Amino acid sequence: RISRASNRLSSFTSKILITLTPDFLSIFVAITISFLIKPVLAVLLIFAVSVYVLILSRLTPGIALTNRKMHRAYSDAYGDAYDSLYNIQTIKQSVAEEYEERKHLKSFGKAASVWLVISVIWHSLSFYQRLLVTLTQFAIYIISIYFLRQGLMTIGDLIIFNGYAAMLFGPFVKLGRD
């Protein structure tokens, strides 16, 4: 339990403070430059990011609660396994091997079923994320075609804008993945 908590704290620290903080600072740069290139498209990006944050805020509490349940279930399962190994002589003397085996299968099965729920939530988050990014990129291209035909935007502006759009979505993609 202590080892898992230590690994989680280390992972959280390295992912949030070291990896994601600079990425989230780049969001402000990307938004600023996007507004300088084409404000209408920048508003579209901000709308898409807002929708993504809304989706993330709806799914994340469920993940946190389920994650606690999973850690508790795995902790119980590993604790039972440790107790069984520590008391192996007693278990053998009382001929309780089959009982202990069923107990382990049940406790690890419970933990695995909770892990499956977490996996489904993460996959749905990933799906919504991909869908939102794809729809946003599609909308940017459609609007950009109009701006290109009207002479209000150049191909270079479009390429630069897409680079900053990727810079804007990058941290959110990492957040959804981690």
C-alpha positions as CSV (number, residue, x, y, z in Angstrom):
1,R,0.0,0.0,0.0
2,I,2.8,2.4,0.9
3,S,4.7,1.5,-2.2
4,R,1.7,2.1,-4.4
5,A,1.0,5.4,-2.7
6,S,4.6,6.4,-3.2
7,N,4.5,5.5,-6.9
8,R,1.3,7.5,-7.4
9,L,2.7,10.6,-5.6
10,S,5.9,10.4,-7.7
11,S,3.9,9.9,-10.9
12,F,1.6,12.8,-10.0
13,T,4.5,15.1,-9.2
14,S,6.4,14.3,-12.4
15,K,3.4,14.4,-14.7
16,I,1.8,17.5,-13.3
17,L,4.6,19.7,-12.2
18,I,7.3,18.7,-14.6
19,T,5.5,17.7,-17.7
20,L,2.1,19.4,-17.8
21,T,2.9,22.8,-16.3
22,P,5.1,24.0,-19.2
23,D,2.5,22.6,-21.6
24,F,-0.3,24.5,-20.0
25,L,1.8,27.6,-20.1
26,S,2.0,27.1,-23.9
27,I,-1.8,27.2,-24.0
28,F,-1.7,30.9,-23.3
29,V,0.9,31.5,-26.0
30,A,-1.2,29.5,-28.5
31,I,-4.4,31.3,-27.7
32,T,-2.7,34.7,-27.9
33,I,-1.1,34.0,-31.3
34,S,-4.3,32.3,-32.6
35,F,-6.2,35.5,-31.8
36,L,-3.5,37.5,-33.7
37,I,-3.8,35.3,-36.8
38,K,-7.6,34.9,-37.0
39,P,-9.9,35.8,-34.1
40,V,-12.9,33.9,-35.4
41,L,-11.0,30.6,-35.5
42,A,-9.4,31.3,-32.1
43,V,-12.9,31.6,-30.6
44,L,-13.7,28.2,-32.2
45,L,-10.7,26.8,-30.5
46,I,-11.6,28.3,-27.1
47,F,-15.1,26.9,-27.5
48,A,-13.7,23.4,-28.3
49,V,-11.4,23.5,-25.3
50,S,-14.3,24.6,-23.1
51,V,-16.4,21.7,-24.3
52,Y,-13.5,19.4,-23.6
53,V,-13.0,20.8,-20.1
54,L,-16.7,20.3,-19.5
55,I,-16.5,16.7,-20.6
56,L,-13.4,16.2,-18.5
57,S,-15.1,17.7,-15.4
58,R,-18.1,15.4,-15.8
59,L,-16.0,12.2,-16.2
60,T,-13.1,12.9,-13.8
61,P,-15.0,12.7,-10.5
62,G,-16.3,9.3,-11.5
63,I,-12.8,8.2,-12.3
64,A,-11.4,9.4,-9.0
65,L,-14.1,7.6,-7.0
66,T,-13.8,4.4,-8.9
67,N,-10.0,4.6,-8.7
68,R,-10.2,4.8,-4.9
69,K,-12.5,1.7,-5.0
70,M,-10.0,-0.1,-7.2
71,H,-7.1,0.7,-4.9
72,R,-9.1,-0.4,-1.9
73,A,-10.1,-3.7,-3.7
74,Y,-6.5,-4.4,-4.8
75,S,-5.2,-3.5,-1.3
76,D,-7.7,-6.0,0.2
77,A,-6.7,-8.7,-2.3
78,Y,-3.0,-8.3,-1.8
79,G,-3.5,-8.2,2.0
80,D,-5.4,-11.5,1.8
81,A,-2.7,-13.0,-0.4
82,Y,0.0,-11.9,2.0
83,D,-2.0,-13.3,5.0
84,S,-2.4,-16.6,3.2
85,L,1.3,-16.8,2.4
86,Y,2.3,-15.8,5.9
87,N,-0.1,-18.4,7.4
88,I,0.5,-21.2,4.9
89,Q,1.2,-23.8,7.5
90,T,-2.1,-23.1,9.3
91,I,-4.0,-23.2,6.0
92,K,-2.4,-26.5,5.0
93,Q,-3.1,-28.0,8.5
94,S,-6.7,-27.0,8.3
95,V,-7.1,-28.2,4.7
96,A,-8.4,-24.8,3.6
97,E,-6.5,-24.4,0.3
98,E,-9.6,-24.5,-1.8
99,Y,-11.3,-22.0,0.4
100,E,-8.4,-19.6,0.2
101,E,-8.2,-20.1,-3.6
102,R,-11.8,-19.2,-4.0
103,K,-11.4,-16.2,-1.7
104,H,-8.4,-15.0,-3.8
105,L,-10.2,-15.4,-7.0
106,K,-13.2,-13.5,-5.7
107,S,-11.2,-10.6,-4.3
108,F,-9.0,-10.2,-7.4
109,G,-12.1,-10.6,-9.6
110,K,-13.7,-7.7,-7.7
111,A,-10.6,-5.6,-8.2
112,A,-10.4,-6.5,-11.8
113,S,-14.1,-5.6,-12.4
114,V,-13.5,-2.1,-10.9
115,W,-10.5,-1.7,-13.1
116,L,-12.7,-2.6,-16.1
117,V,-15.1,0.3,-15.2
118,I,-12.1,2.7,-15.0
119,S,-10.9,1.4,-18.4
120,V,-14.3,2.0,-19.9
121,I,-14.4,5.6,-18.5
122,W,-10.9,6.4,-19.9
123,H,-11.8,4.9,-23.3
124,S,-14.9,7.0,-23.5
125,L,-12.9,10.1,-22.5
126,S,-10.4,9.3,-25.2
127,F,-13.2,8.8,-27.8
128,Y,-14.8,12.2,-26.9
129,Q,-11.4,13.8,-27.0
130,R,-10.6,12.5,-30.5
131,L,-14.1,13.3,-31.7
132,L,-13.9,16.9,-30.5
133,V,-10.4,17.5,-31.9
134,T,-11.5,16.0,-35.3
135,L,-14.7,18.1,-35.4
136,T,-12.8,21.2,-34.4
137,Q,-10.1,20.6,-37.1
138,F,-12.8,20.0,-39.7
139,A,-14.7,23.2,-38.7
140,I,-11.4,25.1,-38.9
141,Y,-10.8,23.8,-42.4
142,I,-14.3,24.6,-43.6
143,I,-14.2,28.1,-42.2
144,S,-10.6,28.5,-43.5
145,I,-11.7,27.6,-47.1
146,Y,-14.2,30.4,-46.9
147,F,-11.5,32.8,-45.7
148,L,-9.1,31.6,-48.3
149,R,-11.6,32.2,-51.1
150,Q,-12.5,35.7,-49.8
151,G,-8.7,36.5,-49.6
152,L,-9.0,37.1,-45.9
153,M,-6.5,34.4,-45.1
154,T,-3.4,32.8,-46.7
155,I,-2.4,29.2,-46.9
156,G,0.5,30.2,-44.6
157,D,-1.9,31.6,-42.1
158,L,-3.8,28.4,-42.1
159,I,-0.7,26.3,-41.6
160,I,0.5,28.5,-38.8
161,F,-2.9,28.5,-37.2
162,N,-3.1,24.7,-37.3
163,G,0.3,24.5,-35.6
164,Y,-0.9,26.7,-32.8
165,A,-4.2,24.7,-32.6
166,A,-2.1,21.5,-32.1
167,M,-0.1,23.4,-29.5
168,L,-3.3,24.3,-27.7
169,F,-4.8,20.8,-27.8
170,G,-1.6,19.0,-27.0
171,P,-1.7,19.4,-23.2
172,F,-5.4,18.4,-23.1
173,V,-4.6,15.2,-25.1
174,K,-1.8,14.5,-22.6
175,L,-4.1,15.1,-19.7
176,G,-6.7,12.8,-21.1
177,R,-4.1,10.1,-21.7
178,D,-2.4,10.4,-18.3
